[in-house]
Amino acid sequence: MKKTFTFLFALLLAQSCIYAQQSNPLLQHETEITDIIKSMTLEEKVNMLHGKNMFSSAGIERLGIADIEYADGPFGIREEMEPHSWNSLKWETDKATFFPTGSALAATWSKDIAYQYGKAMAIEARLRGKDMILGPAINIQRIPTGGRTYEYLSEDPILSGQLAVGYTLGAQDNKEAVCLKHFALNNQENMRGFVNVNVTERAMREIYLIPFEMAVRDANAYGVMAAYNKVWGRWCSENDNLQNRILRNEWGFRGIIISDWGGTHSTVGAAVGGLDVEMPGNTYMGQALIDSVRSGAVPMEVIDAKVRNLLRVRMAIPAVPKSEANKQVTSQPAQQKIAYEVASKSIVLLKNADNLLPISKKVKTIAVIGDNATRKMAQGGVGAGVKALYEITPLEGLQTALKGKAKVIFAQGYEPKPRARRGQTVNTEEWEKKAEVLKTEAVAAAKKADMVIFVGGDNREVETEGSDRKDINMPFGQEELVEALAAVNPNIVAVMVAGAPVDLRKVNPAVKSLVYSWFNGSEGGHALADILTGKIAPSGKLPFTLPEKLEDSPAYALGVFPQKEQAGSSDVFVDLVNKDKFRAERNAEADYSEGILVGYRWFTTKNVKPMYPFGYGMSYVPFNYADAKAEINGTNLDVTFKLTNAGKMEADEVAQVYIARPDSKVERPKYELKGFKRVAIKAGATENVTISIPIQHLRHWNEFQHAWNVETGKAIIYVGSSSENLPLQTTIEICNSPQ
Ligand code: BGC
């Protein structure tokens, strides 16, 4: 169907910005804040602009203005640590709910679920007396090997952005600020502390900044964390372009920008470049900042603006009185229920030959095999983890669900190879011997069983902050193990417990059913068991492409990742005022040569077949799509269609809309995700579904004008269940000329 419409795009955009500013809760105490700032000394002001403790920054004691308490990290409130170290205080009350990590949340494809997630995090953060969650972590999953892929949401900006909006609203509606991280282009962990990202302005705007822009513009996020890396030659924490020009002036951000931990690099640069708070110490924004103001290198207005940002957040978030914090254990049943909801909607069914799943009532003996069946994932590796009150493992979940119905036997099957710490060697001979024994035991268990549930994948040591994986191979001999199991038992379900893509070339053909079950939180084992036993139908969809092989993914295909650290190093001033401190600077360049063709945009445009495409995930029921129509309503493009559950049980489907611009004057991906909706449908029922897409999401970044444009002309709208299964198609004419 073709339709023509006219709209005053720029005018409407301007109006929506004005509306956002007026309704911004951060702007409700401006006069009071002005008075407070007038009464403060320079020392009092600067005292607020750096870490007081590892996870707090100071308020103004004299005026009874409380400190800001930060809560690490995005998927559960981190345990309490000593004020100036990473050592645990070993409390009992700080045991929190472990929520499914970022890629699991993203696999739900639901802004509503993200809202619940943010709300649950907020409730637990407040029980601990915290003001600002250091999350959500919303960098784009650029490379499948990325160490923090499990923590980040998706390879797609609209999916990441919608979930970031949901999370932010859920937290901030419940009196807890968020801190979007890491701004920006922190898409790799290798050399993150010094790598310089070279990216086109268009790719930066259309792909990497969108999740941040959406969470700021559509949800008024109160905090942003500057990333460790550099962009276009400037440290993020002193990047005037990113922090002042784009984030504050263009998007209207009114909250605080804090550095990543140890990610500040100068005093004057950071101060004028837009950073508000140096965390966790005061190397640059303590006495050095006072000196810089006194010497005239940093104007007092710059300091006042920062104090204003902090006070805005402080006044928008009521401080939890110290006497009320930590009175009960952090993890509470209402939040545990939300963790279950998220987990049960995140699990992705990739393959189900002979309808092996759900587990048939005829199955009497099940062999659960694999180290990840019993491994807890709340902690491990580098970076924020959760001291979980409890974590139901896959084995525990299955044992509970199958009690009295089938006999569950367990074999570990494989064990993680010990890692060589710096300067140490590891005796792999012993590990190899043990591996043979474990494999033999597992094969014996598989022989005895009607069905095998293999639970493998990665773990939190394999996927970790601080370094990227060398490859995406399944570690610790799992492929050989699965092949050995397949030789004795044809009925294998493989469950991947991982937060990122793994290479499935060996495992996929060896098994009948394949499931992605993520680092899925305190309730992960229950959720998995409920899916496998058919209590609920699977409904998760991949938030990233599962490539056939690593070399197919864009940065690897183009040879621009991994990069090498550049030989030699240069000395730089540590402090621009006190020019007597030097530090050796390390350098590496990350060239984002794939431009806007990130993730599925690359695979679909270049006709590279993935193992499983972005957006893919099966159910236990078939869904039929019919009758797509598109029309313009005000500033939205509404896509409507009929969705039928043609099966015998209630199930959710995530319907997706992708749009192509065939007459575009600029390079475009084959098509791009522009909208999606999770719909619950009763067995046999049909729902009329409408997906509303803001027309401004059809914009592209014009590199010559340095501005957004919405091109006129034809838009082809595809509707379906994944980026590669789009049975419906309709077209509409976009006409944005003023009259
Ligand atoms: C991470 C941040 C985290 C901070 C505090 C840094 O290493 O990059 O995401 O919030 O540490 O733990």
Residues whose N, C-alpha, C, O or C-beta is under 5 A from the ligand:
A	BS01	BGC	D72 L134 D260 W261
